[in-house]
């Protein structure tokens, strides 16, 4: 069974997002930050902190995320994840 991330957005109903195989447990992700489209595929991407590891959750389709990639294990637990845009 695929892992499911449950989110609420601006008072909307609960929404389940199916994560790809190999993604960390949703319960271990804190925080999860929307990052816009970091890959240029036209889909929303997220960054998530899992213990001290930084993960990218790539290609949000409205119900699923295409890929989960651990970017680094370099002690991100003492840093804040922020995004910026133009």
N, C-alpha and C positions, 0 to 999 in steps of 0.2 A: 504494500500500500504506500502511495506517495505521501510525503510529508505535506502538511497544509498549514499555511500561514493565515491567520485570521486577522483582518484589520477592519477598523471603522474609520470612516472619513467624513468629517464635517456633519455629524449627526445622521449620516445615511445608515441603512441597514448593514448588518454584519456581512462581510464578504470573505469567502475562502479563496486563497490563491494556492494552486498546486505547484510545489517546488520540484525541481528535477532531481533525479537520482544523484546521490553524492552531496547534496546540499546539507548544511548543518541543520540540526533540530531547530525549529522556530522558537522553541522555549529558551534556547541558548542565545538568541539574537537580541542584543540590547546595546545601543539603539539601532534602529533601521531608519535610514535617511534616503528620501527620494533624491536622485542625482540628475534628473533630466535625461537626456539621451547621450550618454558618454561614449557610445559605440558608433553612432551615426546610422543606425538601422531604422530610425523613426519610431522606436519604442522606448518607453520609460525604463530606466535602470535604477538600481538602489545600491547603497553601500550598507553593510551591516557589520557590527562588531560582535565577534564570538570569542568570549574570554579575551585573549590578547591578540587574536587574529583578525585581520581586515578582509572581508569578503565583498565581492561584487556579484550582485544578482542581476543578470542581464536579460533583456528582452521581455518585458512585461506585456502580455497579450490581453489583459483584462480578466483572465482566469488562470493563466499559467505564467511561470517564469521559465525561459528557455534554458538558461545556463547559470550555474553557481560556480564561481572561481575564487579560491583563496588567493589573495594578492600578496599578503605578507603575514609573517608571524612575529613581527618585530615590535612587540610590546605596545600595541595600540590602546591598551586599557587605560593608559594615562594621558590620552589625547582625545580631543573632541573631533567629531566628524562634522564638517560644515560644507555646504555647497554654495556656489555663487553663480550668477548668470548675468547676461547682458540684455 
